[in-house]
């Protein structure tokens, strides 16, 4: 069962069993950065909520494991308070005082700098874990009541830099550690997918430090660096017209399909061959599915001559997204198929939101209106106007 399914199951329990209950398990570690512009003590970890009501984080734990997993350092031995703002996609952060100074962004919670084997460094390998083991409607368990050295006691773990110790396996897996370090002084280790495999789900990208109170789009430049960071918030991206979206499911998961076409003269290009991107397909209606598919840089090629690039083409490998075309001022086309597509059509999902990220570009669509829906089989929406803002 994936993280989204777990979150949805918890929400059902909340609604049916205890309206006063609160949750914290429907979330993932979204970004990790160790070191900013030569300051190894500037560190932060960002959490992204996958669903509503994920604000009861008080008493949850932040811990780091050494490169071989033999040692664990509890950096926050129980968060002192809950988070104020919740919702799918809402973020909050934990960081050091040096990180706040370097970026101008104050994290929601502060922790002392983590060091590697007693020395101040970028901590090039290891694993970061956050959460608590309680799987009930109660707030996180007393941090003194459970073992911090067991990755399975946490909500989420991210292993990086060739980590060789034990990884998280239950109730969700973190998979194979990524070989990437948690940042290089100007880039951060950033989640681009949710396949339960750190190797595929994380890349080095421009950092987007934020906290739970930031709601407007803000732009900041990390002092001493060349990277300008746009903080996440409502309205970022290009809202475009959705010409057609077809989703198919059925008794045979291998027959599932996703077909999208968007024709819009406002489509502007960004090169995805360095940073890659992802396709995010989600809805809060119907079965409330939420799927993010990573689009690795190596799978992108330019369309046209080097001095006159007209667009970019993505051809997937083992993943469910098989083809993406992005052409400047013309269209976005997506083709996906297979059992790896995470979409459910038991109930009418409209509107279905789609956000395609390619490098620095972000194209947003919302397919609602008067679609055709056949329960358990097919959802088709056409002629969807651009959303007012990107979700």
Secondary structure by P-SEA (a helix, b strand, c coil): ccaaaaaaaaaaaaaccccccccccccccccccccccccccccbbbbbbccccccccccbbbbcccccccccccccccccccccccccccccccccaaaaaaccccccccccccccccccccccbbbbbbbbccccccccccccccccccccccccccccccccccccccccccccccccccccccccccccccccccccccccccccccccccccbbbbbcccccbbbbcccccccccccccbbbbbbcccccccbbbbbbbbccbbbbbcccccbbbbbccccccbbbbbbbbcccccccccccccccbbbbbbccccccbbbbbcccbbbbbbbccccccccccccccbbbbbbcccbbbbbbbbcbbbbccccbbbbcccccccccc
